[in-house]
């Protein structure tokens, strides 16, 4: 080993020693805060969002913004777990993109609780089996997840956060060549995200829907001449080869997840508010619902309609707006909305995904 290389490594060792000391100091302070809060919420989404935003803004490199976010997410995860691991329900089984989203948001010190349905995720939080739940709500290619929207309307749980996960689909199989594939399993959403690629490269393969990508990988692992469209993480769980990576038709393919819980989240400084509302059955009623937002300078980032299930051709409207419900202009707009809408329910205010 050269003297110069040894000098560099000695410097790294000293920095590592200092990092360890500082991280443990941070963990000790986090413990003291936890004891001071007593029975209050384990998770402070607004505080964690502020930490990640500040670290990203002050980062001068060479670490990327994504790398810094991941690093501090894990630090906060380990500090939280000193009290007790955070239990987070998600749409299972293991190996799904939902599990990846849990790790991205809550870190590896959290405890994932796989559920066999979106309904099961809501139930796990409602009966306190889990502290929080994580559910998919929309995909940039395939659109909204209707069941999640329906349950947000009927449940008393609040939206506490959001996660944006870039989704990369792969072909997984025990076979060694695409030409051998006769059947391919996947969730309908994933088939939709890869339709162009599948039509071009596996046009003769029978497409069979599965309840999840992980379940598709499980079936592909037990059948010859079969494959699954799933995330790379599923290959580890089911010992499958990754034949082709990144087969999604849109390289920007992203799924948005919502964190649900029994918690009202305080303002972080960069927030979003989600609500659902319905209009009276008269001409111009939907337009009238949007007027309070425009008049108060509240920006709307999403508008999604969904059958109300209360009558034929009657709809509710899911809306995302910028700002926290406690912000003055948002509060005024919401109050005006309640005066003119047939129904308004605020689903939650929460930090914008970092």
C-alpha positions as a Markdown table, in Angstrom:
| # | Residue | x | y | z |
|---|---|---|---|---|
| 1 | Unk | 0.0 | 0.0 | 0.0 |
| 2 | Unk | 1.4 | 3.4 | -0.9 |
| 3 | Unk | 1.9 | 6.1 | 1.7 |
| 4 | Unk | -0.6 | 8.3 | 0.0 |
| 5 | Unk | -3.3 | 5.6 | 0.0 |
| 6 | Unk | -2.7 | 4.9 | 3.6 |
| 7 | Unk | -3.1 | 8.7 | 4.4 |
| 8 | Unk | -6.5 | 8.7 | 2.7 |
| 9 | Unk | -7.7 | 5.6 | 4.6 |
| 10 | Unk | -6.4 | 7.0 | 7.9 |
| 11 | Unk | -8.4 | 10.2 | 7.2 |
| 12 | Unk | -11.5 | 8.1 | 6.4 |
| 13 | Unk | -11.1 | 6.1 | 9.6 |
| 14 | Unk | -11.0 | 9.3 | 11.7 |
| 15 | Unk | -14.1 | 10.7 | 9.9 |
| 16 | Unk | -15.9 | 7.4 | 10.5 |
| 17 | Unk | -15.1 | 7.5 | 14.2 |
| 18 | Unk | -16.5 | 11.1 | 14.4 |
| 19 | Unk | -19.5 | 10.1 | 12.3 |
| 20 | Unk | -20.3 | 7.2 | 14.7 |
| 21 | Unk | -20.0 | 9.5 | 17.7 |
| 22 | Unk | -22.3 | 12.2 | 16.2 |
| 23 | Unk | -24.9 | 9.7 | 15.0 |
| 24 | Unk | -25.1 | 8.2 | 18.5 |
| 25 | Unk | -25.4 | 11.7 | 20.0 |
| 26 | Unk | -28.3 | 12.3 | 17.6 |
| 27 | Unk | -29.9 | 9.0 | 18.6 |
| 28 | Unk | -29.6 | 9.9 | 22.3 |
| 29 | Unk | -31.3 | 13.2 | 21.6 |
| 30 | Unk | -34.1 | 11.4 | 19.6 |
| 31 | Unk | -34.6 | 9.1 | 22.6 |
| 32 | Unk | -35.0 | 12.1 | 24.9 |
| 33 | Unk | -37.5 | 13.7 | 22.6 |
| 34 | Unk | -39.4 | 10.4 | 22.5 |
| 35 | Unk | -39.6 | 10.3 | 26.3 |
| 36 | Unk | -40.7 | 13.9 | 26.5 |
| 37 | Unk | -43.5 | 13.3 | 24.0 |
| 38 | Unk | -44.8 | 10.4 | 26.1 |
| 39 | Unk | -47.9 | 8.9 | 24.4 |
| 40 | Unk | -47.9 | 11.4 | 21.5 |
| 41 | Unk | -47.4 | 10.3 | 17.9 |
| 42 | Unk | -44.3 | 8.2 | 17.2 |
| 43 | Unk | -43.8 | 9.7 | 13.8 |
| 44 | Unk | -43.6 | 13.4 | 13.0 |
| 45 | Unk | -43.9 | 13.5 | 9.2 |
| 46 | Unk | -43.6 | 17.3 | 9.1 |
| 47 | Unk | -40.4 | 17.3 | 11.1 |
| 48 | Unk | -38.8 | 14.5 | 9.1 |
| 49 | Unk | -39.7 | 16.3 | 5.9 |
| 50 | Unk | -38.1 | 19.5 | 7.2 |
| 51 | Unk | -34.9 | 17.5 | 7.9 |
| 52 | Unk | -34.8 | 15.9 | 4.5 |
| 53 | Unk | -35.5 | 19.2 | 2.7 |
| 54 | Unk | -32.9 | 21.1 | 4.7 |
| 55 | Unk | -30.2 | 18.4 | 4.1 |
| 56 | Unk | -31.0 | 18.3 | 0.3 |
| 57 | Unk | -30.8 | 22.1 | 0.1 |
| 58 | Unk | -27.5 | 22.4 | 2.0 |
| 59 | Unk | -25.9 | 19.4 | 0.2 |
| 60 | Unk | -22.9 | 20.5 | -1.9 |
| 61 | Unk | -22.0 | 17.0 | -3.2 |
| 62 | Unk | -20.5 | 14.9 | -4.4 |
| 63 | Unk | -23.3 | 12.9 | -2.8 |
| 64 | Unk | -26.6 | 13.2 | -4.9 |
| 65 | Unk | -29.8 | 14.6 | -3.5 |
| 66 | Unk | -31.3 | 11.1 | -3.6 |
| 67 | Unk | -28.3 | 9.7 | -1.8 |
| 68 | Unk | -28.5 | 12.2 | 1.0 |
| 69 | Unk | -32.2 | 11.7 | 1.4 |
| 70 | Unk | -31.7 | 7.9 | 1.6 |
| 71 | Unk | -28.9 | 8.3 | 4.1 |
| 72 | Unk | -30.9 | 10.5 | 6.5 |
| 73 | Unk | -34.0 | 8.5 | 6.1 |
| 74 | Unk | -32.1 | 5.5 | 7.4 |
| 75 | Unk | -30.6 | 7.5 | 10.3 |
| 76 | Unk | -34.0 | 8.7 | 11.4 |
| 77 | Unk | -35.4 | 5.1 | 11.0 |
| 78 | Unk | -32.7 | 3.7 | 13.3 |
| 79 | Unk | -33.3 | 6.5 | 15.8 |
| 80 | Unk | -37.1 | 5.9 | 15.8 |
| 81 | Unk | -36.6 | 2.1 | 16.3 |
| 82 | Unk | -34.8 | 2.7 | 19.6 |
| 83 | Unk | -38.2 | 3.2 | 21.2 |
| 84 | Unk | -40.0 | 0.5 | 19.1 |
| 85 | Unk | -40.0 | -0.5 | 15.4 |
| 86 | Unk | -42.6 | 1.3 | 13.4 |
| 87 | Unk | -45.1 | -1.2 | 12.0 |
| 88 | Unk | -46.3 | -0.3 | 8.5 |
| 89 | Unk | -49.0 | -2.2 | 6.7 |
| 90 | Unk | -48.6 | -2.5 | 2.9 |
| 91 | Unk | -50.1 | -4.4 | -0.1 |
| 92 | Unk | -48.1 | -7.6 | 0.0 |
| 93 | Unk | -46.7 | -10.2 | -0.2 |
| 94 | Unk | -43.0 | -9.5 | 0.2 |
| 95 | Unk | -41.3 | -8.5 | -3.1 |
| 96 | Unk | -43.9 | -6.0 | -4.2 |
| 97 | Unk | -43.2 | -2.4 | -5.2 |
| 98 | Unk | -45.3 | -1.4 | -2.1 |
| 99 | Unk | -42.7 | -3.1 | 0.1 |
| 100 | Unk | -40.0 | -1.0 | -1.7 |
| 101 | Unk | -42.0 | 2.1 | -1.0 |
| 102 | Unk | -42.2 | 1.3 | 2.7 |
| 103 | Unk | -38.4 | 1.0 | 2.9 |
| 104 | Unk | -37.9 | 4.2 | 0.9 |
| 105 | Unk | -40.2 | 6.2 | 3.2 |
| 106 | Unk | -39.6 | 4.6 | 6.6 |
| 107 | Unk | -36.2 | 3.0 | 6.3 |
| 108 | Unk | -35.0 | -0.5 | 7.1 |
| 109 | Unk | -35.5 | -0.3 | 10.8 |
| 110 | Unk | -39.3 | -0.2 | 10.2 |
| 111 | Unk | -41.3 | -3.4 | 10.3 |
| 112 | Unk | -43.4 | -4.1 | 7.2 |
| 113 | Unk | -46.7 | -5.8 | 7.7 |
| 114 | Unk | -47.9 | -7.4 | 4.4 |
| 115 | Unk | -51.6 | -7.4 | 3.7 |
| 116 | Unk | -53.4 | -9.4 | 1.0 |
| 117 | Unk | -55.5 | -6.4 | -0.2 |
| 118 | Unk | -55.8 | -2.6 | 0.0 |
| 119 | Unk | -58.8 | -3.2 | 2.3 |
| 120 | Unk | -56.5 | -5.2 | 4.6 |
| 121 | Unk | -54.0 | -2.3 | 4.8 |
| 122 | Unk | -56.8 | 0.1 | 6.0 |
| 123 | Unk | -58.1 | -2.5 | 8.5 |
| 124 | Unk | -54.6 | -3.1 | 9.9 |
| 125 | Unk | -54.3 | 0.6 | 10.8 |
| 126 | Unk | -57.9 | 1.0 | 11.9 |
| 127 | Unk | -57.6 | -1.9 | 14.4 |
| 128 | Unk | -54.1 | -0.7 | 15.6 |
| 129 | Unk | -52.3 | -3.8 | 14.3 |
| 130 | Unk | -50.1 | -1.3 | 12.4 |
| 131 | Unk | -49.0 | 2.2 | 13.2 |
| 132 | Unk | -49.4 | 3.3 | 9.6 |
| 133 | Unk | -50.4 | 2.0 | 6.2 |
| 134 | Unk | -49.0 | 2.6 | 2.8 |
| 135 | Unk | -51.3 | 2.2 | -0.3 |
| 136 | Unk | -50.9 | 2.9 | -4.0 |
| 137 | Unk | -53.1 | 5.7 | -5.2 |
| 138 | Unk | -52.1 | 6.4 | -8.8 |
| 139 | Unk | -49.6 | 5.4 | -11.5 |
| 140 | Unk | -48.2 | 7.9 | -14.1 |
| 141 | Unk | -49.0 | 5.4 | -16.9 |
| 142 | Unk | -52.2 | 3.6 | -15.8 |
| 143 | Unk | -53.9 | 6.3 | -13.7 |
| 144 | Unk | -55.8 | 6.1 | -10.4 |
| 145 | Unk | -56.3 | 3.1 | -8.1 |
| 146 | Unk | -60.0 | 3.1 | -7.6 |
| 147 | Unk | -60.2 | 1.0 | -4.5 |
| 148 | Unk | -57.8 | 3.3 | -2.6 |
| 149 | Unk | -59.9 | 6.3 | -3.5 |
| 150 | Unk | -63.1 | 4.5 | -2.4 |
| 151 | Unk | -61.6 | 3.6 | 1.0 |
| 152 | Unk | -60.3 | 7.1 | 1.6 |
| 153 | Unk | -63.9 | 8.3 | 1.2 |
| 154 | Unk | -65.4 | 5.8 | 3.7 |
| 155 | Unk | -62.6 | 5.5 | 6.2 |
| 156 | Unk | -61.8 | 7.8 | 9.2 |
| 157 | Unk | -58.1 | 7.5 | 8.6 |
| 158 | Unk | -56.1 | 10.5 | 7.5 |
| 159 | Unk | -53.4 | 10.9 | 4.8 |
| 160 | Unk | -50.1 | 11.5 | 6.6 |
| 161 | Unk | -47.7 | 11.5 | 3.7 |
| 162 | Unk | -46.9 | 10.5 | 0.2 |
| 163 | Unk | -44.2 | 8.5 | -1.5 |
| 164 | Unk | -43.2 | 8.7 | -5.2 |
| 165 | Unk | -41.5 | 5.5 | -6.4 |
| 166 | Unk | -40.0 | 5.3 | -9.8 |
| 167 | Unk | -41.1 | 1.9 | -11.1 |
| 168 | Unk | -38.8 | -0.3 | -13.2 |
| 169 | Unk | -40.4 | -3.5 | -14.5 |
| 170 | Unk | -38.3 | -6.6 | -15.3 |
| 171 | Unk | -38.8 | -10.0 | -16.9 |
| 172 | Unk | -38.1 | -12.7 | -14.3 |
| 173 | Unk | -37.8 | -16.4 | -15.0 |
| 174 | Unk | -36.1 | -19.7 | -14.3 |
| 175 | Unk | -35.4 | -20.0 | -18.0 |
| 176 | Unk | -32.3 | -18.5 | -19.6 |
| 177 | Unk | -33.8 | -17.1 | -22.8 |
| 178 | Unk | -36.9 | -15.2 | -23.8 |
| 179 | Unk | -37.6 | -17.5 | -26.7 |
| 180 | Unk | -38.5 | -20.3 | -24.2 |
| 181 | Unk | -41.2 | -18.3 | -22.5 |
| 182 | Unk | -44.8 | -19.5 | -23.1 |
| 183 | Unk | -46.6 | -17.9 | -20.2 |
| 184 | Unk | -46.1 | -14.6 | -18.5 |
| 185 | Unk | -47.7 | -13.6 | -15.2 |
| 186 | Unk | -48.2 | -10.1 | -13.7 |
| 187 | Unk | -50.6 | -7.7 | -12.1 |
| 188 | Unk | -52.9 | -5.9 | -14.6 |
| 189 | Unk | -51.3 | -2.5 | -13.8 |
| 190 | Unk | -47.8 | -3.9 | -14.7 |
| 191 | Unk | -49.1 | -5.4 | -17.9 |
| 192 | Unk | -50.5 | -2.0 | -18.8 |
| 193 | Unk | -47.2 | -0.3 | -18.1 |
| 194 | Unk | -45.3 | -2.6 | -20.4 |
| 195 | Unk | -47.8 | -3.3 | -23.2 |
| 196 | Unk | -45.6 | -2.0 | -26.0 |
| 197 | Unk | -42.6 | -3.9 | -25.0 |
| 198 | Unk | -44.5 | -7.2 | -24.5 |
| 199 | Unk | -46.2 | -6.8 | -27.8 |
| 200 | Unk | -42.9 | -6.4 | -29.5 |
| 201 | Unk | -40.8 | -9.0 | -27.7 |
| 202 | Unk | -43.2 | -11.6 | -26.3 |
| 203 | Unk | -46.3 | -11.4 | -28.6 |
| 204 | Unk | -47.0 | -15.2 | -28.4 |
| 205 | Unk | -46.7 | -15.6 | -24.7 |
| 206 | Unk | -50.0 | -16.1 | -22.8 |
| 207 | Unk | -50.6 | -13.3 | -20.4 |
| 208 | Unk | -52.1 | -14.3 | -17.0 |
| 209 | Unk | -53.1 | -11.8 | -14.4 |
| 210 | Unk | -52.0 | -12.2 | -10.8 |
| 211 | Unk | -53.0 | -10.5 | -7.5 |
| 212 | Unk | -49.6 | -8.9 | -7.2 |
| 213 | Unk | -46.2 | -8.8 | -8.9 |
| 214 | Unk | -44.8 | -10.9 | -6.1 |
| 215 | Unk | -47.5 | -13.5 | -6.6 |
| 216 | Unk | -46.7 | -13.5 | -10.3 |
| 217 | Unk | -43.0 | -14.2 | -9.5 |
| 218 | Unk | -44.0 | -17.0 | -7.1 |
| 219 | Unk | -46.0 | -18.7 | -9.9 |
| 220 | Unk | -43.2 | -18.2 | -12.4 |
| 221 | Unk | -40.8 | -19.8 | -10.0 |
| 222 | Unk | -42.8 | -23.0 | -10.0 |
| 223 | Unk | -43.7 | -23.4 | -13.7 |
| 224 | Unk | -41.3 | -24.2 | -16.6 |
| 225 | Unk | -41.4 | -22.0 | -19.6 |
| 226 | Unk | -43.0 | -19.2 | -17.7 |
| 227 | Unk | -42.0 | -15.7 | -16.5 |
| 228 | Unk | -43.2 | -12.8 | -14.5 |
| 229 | Unk | -43.3 | -9.0 | -15.0 |
| 230 | Unk | -42.2 | -7.7 | -11.6 |
| 231 | Unk | -39.6 | -5.6 | -9.9 |
| 232 | Unk | -36.0 | -6.7 | -9.5 |
| 233 | Unk | -36.6 | -7.1 | -5.7 |
| 234 | Unk | -39.0 | -10.1 | -6.4 |
| 235 | Unk | -36.1 | -12.0 | -8.1 |
| 236 | Unk | -34.3 | -12.1 | -4.7 |
| 237 | Unk | -37.3 | -13.5 | -2.9 |
| 238 | Unk | -38.1 | -16.2 | -5.4 |
| 239 | Unk | -34.6 | -17.0 | -6.8 |
| 240 | Unk | -35.4 | -16.0 | -10.4 |
| 241 | Unk | -33.1 | -14.7 | -13.1 |
| 242 | Unk | -33.6 | -11.2 | -14.4 |
| 243 | Unk | -33.8 | -11.8 | -18.1 |
| 244 | Unk | -34.6 | -8.2 | -19.1 |
| 245 | Unk | -34.6 | -5.0 | -17.1 |
| 246 | Unk | -36.6 | -1.7 | -17.4 |
| 247 | Unk | -39.2 | -2.9 | -19.9 |
| 248 | Unk | -41.7 | -0.2 | -18.9 |
| 249 | Unk | -42.9 | 1.8 | -21.9 |
| 250 | Unk | -42.3 | 5.1 | -20.2 |
| 251 | Unk | -38.9 | 5.5 | -18.5 |
| 252 | Unk | -40.5 | 8.0 | -16.1 |
| 253 | Unk | -43.0 | 5.4 | -14.9 |
| 254 | Unk | -43.8 | 6.4 | -11.3 |
| 255 | Unk | -46.3 | 5.1 | -8.7 |
| 256 | Unk | -47.6 | 7.5 | -6.0 |
| 257 | Unk | -48.3 | 5.9 | -2.6 |
| 258 | Unk | -50.1 | 7.5 | 0.3 |
| 259 | Unk | -49.2 | 7.0 | 4.0 |
| 260 | Unk | -52.4 | 6.6 | 6.1 |
| 261 | Unk | -52.8 | 6.8 | 9.8 |
| 262 | Unk | -54.8 | 8.2 | 12.8 |
| 263 | Unk | -52.8 | 11.4 | 12.8 |
| 264 | Unk | -53.3 | 15.1 | 11.8 |
| 265 | Unk | -50.0 | 16.3 | 10.5 |
| 266 | Unk | -48.7 | 19.8 | 11.3 |
| 267 | Unk | -47.4 | 22.1 | 8.6 |
| 268 | Unk | -43.9 | 21.4 | 7.3 |
| 269 | Unk | -43.7 | 24.6 | 5.1 |
| 270 | Unk | -44.1 | 22.6 | 1.9 |
| 271 | Unk | -47.4 | 20.8 | 2.0 |
| 272 | Unk | -50.3 | 19.3 | 0.1 |
| 273 | Unk | -53.9 | 18.9 | 1.1 |
| 274 | Unk | -56.2 | 16.2 | -0.3 |
| 275 | Unk | -60.0 | 16.4 | -0.2 |
| 276 | Unk | -63.0 | 14.8 | -1.7 |
| 277 | Unk | -66.3 | 16.6 | -2.6 |
| 278 | Unk | -69.5 | 16.3 | -4.5 |
| 279 | Unk | -71.6 | 18.9 | -6.2 |
| 280 | Unk | -75.3 | 19.5 | -6.5 |
| 281 | Unk | -76.9 | 18.1 | -9.6 |
| 282 | Unk | -77.3 | 21.3 | -11.6 |
| 283 | Unk | -75.6 | 23.1 | -14.6 |
| 284 | Unk | -72.3 | 24.7 | -13.7 |
| 285 | Unk | -72.1 | 23.0 | -10.3 |
| 286 | Unk | -68.6 | 21.5 | -10.8 |
| 287 | Unk | -67.3 | 24.9 | -12.0 |
| 288 | Unk | -68.7 | 26.5 | -8.9 |
| 289 | Unk | -66.7 | 24.1 | -6.7 |
| 290 | Unk | -63.4 | 25.3 | -8.2 |
| 291 | Unk | -64.2 | 29.1 | -7.8 |
| 292 | Unk | -63.2 | 29.3 | -4.1 |
| 293 | Unk | -59.8 | 27.8 | -5.0 |
| 294 | Unk | -59.1 | 30.3 | -7.8 |
| 295 | Unk | -60.4 | 33.3 | -5.8 |
| 296 | Unk | -58.1 | 32.5 | -2.9 |
| 297 | Unk | -55.0 | 31.8 | -5.0 |
| 298 | Unk | -54.9 | 28.1 | -4.1 |
| 299 | Unk | -53.3 | 26.0 | -6.8 |
| 300 | Unk | -55.0 | 22.7 | -7.7 |
| 301 | Unk | -52.6 | 19.9 | -8.7 |
| 302 | Unk | -55.1 | 17.1 | -9.3 |
| 303 | Unk | -58.8 | 16.6 | -10.1 |
| 304 | Unk | -60.1 | 13.0 | -10.3 |
| 305 | Unk | -63.7 | 11.9 | -10.6 |
| 306 | Unk | -65.1 | 8.7 | -9.2 |
| 307 | Unk | -68.6 | 7.1 | -9.1 |
| 308 | Unk | -70.1 | 8.0 | -5.7 |
| 309 | Unk | -71.9 | 4.6 | -5.3 |
| 310 | Unk | -74.9 | 6.5 | -4.0 |
| 311 | Unk | -76.8 | 6.8 | -7.3 |
| 312 | Unk | -76.5 | 6.2 | -11.0 |
| 313 | Unk | -74.2 | 8.7 | -12.8 |
| 314 | Unk | -73.4 | 10.5 | -9.6 |
| 315 | Unk | -69.8 | 11.3 | -8.9 |
| 316 | Unk | -67.4 | 12.6 | -6.2 |
| 317 | Unk | -64.3 | 14.6 | -7.0 |
| 318 | Unk | -60.9 | 14.0 | -5.5 |
| 319 | Unk | -58.8 | 17.1 | -5.4 |
| 320 | Unk | -55.2 | 17.8 | -4.4 |
| 321 | Unk | -54.2 | 21.4 | -3.6 |
| 322 | Unk | -51.0 | 23.1 | -2.7 |
| 323 | Unk | -50.7 | 24.2 | 1.0 |
| 324 | Unk | -51.7 | 23.0 | 4.4 |
| 325 | Unk | -55.4 | 23.2 | 5.5 |
| 326 | Unk | -54.3 | 25.5 | 8.3 |
| 327 | Unk | -52.7 | 28.0 | 5.9 |
| 328 | Unk | -54.9 | 31.1 | 5.8 |
| 329 | Unk | -55.8 | 31.1 | 2.1 |
| 330 | Unk | -56.4 | 27.4 | 2.1 |
| 331 | Unk | -58.6 | 27.6 | 5.2 |
| 332 | Unk | -60.7 | 30.3 | 3.7 |
| 333 | Unk | -61.1 | 28.4 | 0.4 |
| 334 | Unk | -62.2 | 25.2 | 2.3 |
| 335 | Unk | -64.7 | 27.2 | 4.3 |
| 336 | Unk | -66.2 | 28.6 | 1.2 |
| 337 | Unk | -66.3 | 25.2 | -0.4 |
| 338 | Unk | -68.3 | 23.8 | 2.5 |
| 339 | Unk | -70.9 | 26.5 | 1.9 |
| 340 | Unk | -71.5 | 25.6 | -1.7 |
| 341 | Unk | -70.7 | 21.9 | -2.1 |
| 342 | Unk | -73.1 | 19.1 | -1.3 |
| 343 | Unk | -70.3 | 17.3 | 0.5 |
| 344 | Unk | -66.7 | 18.0 | 1.5 |
| 345 | Unk | -64.2 | 15.8 | 3.3 |
| 346 | Unk | -60.6 | 16.8 | 4.0 |
| 347 | Unk | -58.6 | 13.6 | 3.7 |
| 348 | Unk | -55.5 | 15.1 | 5.2 |
| 349 | Unk | -52.7 | 17.7 | 4.9 |
| 350 | Unk | -49.1 | 16.3 | 4.6 |
| 351 | Unk | -45.6 | 17.1 | 3.4 |
| 352 | Unk | -44.9 | 17.0 | -0.3 |
| 353 | Unk | -42.8 | 14.0 | -1.2 |
| 354 | Unk | -39.1 | 14.9 | -1.0 |
